[in-house]
Amino acid sequence: DAVAAAAYAASILKRRETAMTYSNEYDTLVREGVHPSLLAQGHAAVARAEHTGTQTAISRLMSLADSAAADGAIGAEIDILMLVLRLGDPSVARRLVAVAQGSEGRTAEFALSVGLALAHKDADRLIELSDSAAKDGLELAAADCASHALRILESRGDKARQLEGQRLLKRRTAALDKAGPAVEGASPDLQKLTRREQEIATLVQSGSSNKDIALSLGLSLRTVEGHLYRMFAKLGISHREDLMNGAHGTQGLG
């Protein structure tokens, strides 16, 4: 999953050679019998989109979203549908809204807002969401919303607003390259997490394994792993040890 995510990230940043290197490594792992998650398969599809073609990648993502829906993996389905949007296909907006309405947490809330804005072709709302994501340090989400807003503005033929949208997208895209990893030794900002994610963070800090956390909170192991994946992305970290780094504790998070 990490290799697929690396290939995907490199492709988003237009680092084609790096994306190809990780994509090839991902293929090798799959041939050796490693079974990637649905989201990892989605990341790999996006990483290859430049070579396979956007429509081929979107078709693959829709198949993965259908598999996630069949498995009841709502979080994975939301993430995969967001990847479809990232490739420029707004036709999944209403499906995203329907799925996100049945989930909880900040990721689902954001997906719901994006889906509704796209369904209603509300460029102003997408610009608001871009600003909000940028303030939270979610540079890729901010760039996505700016891109969606620009497409809507272009379809209206409003030259002045198009120029505004182009400038916004340029700022958001430039911010992607500037967004680096968390400073080594710095404490993750747990205020970015949802209440459920904060509960999981507390259990991780107490030394609980993923299985222990699942039993404690009445969740499936896969759901816990999905929460941790999104938590790491929000906090800019890569390992459980990073979550435990520093004397941040969980005071004041409730």
Secondary structure, 3 states (H helix, E strand, C coil): CHHHHHHHHHHHCCCHHHHHHHHHHHHHHHHCCCCCCHHHHHHHHHHCHHHHCHHHHHHHHHHHHHHHHHHCCHHHHHHHHHHHHHCCCHHHHHHHHHHHCCCCCHHHHHHHHHHHHHHCCCHHHHHHHHHHHHHCCCHHHHHHHHHHHHHHHHHHCCHHHHHHHHHHHHHHHHHHHHCCCCCCCCCCCHHHCCHHHHHHHHHHHCCCCHHHHHHHHCCCHHHHHHHHHHHHHHHCCCCHHHHCCCCCCCCCCC
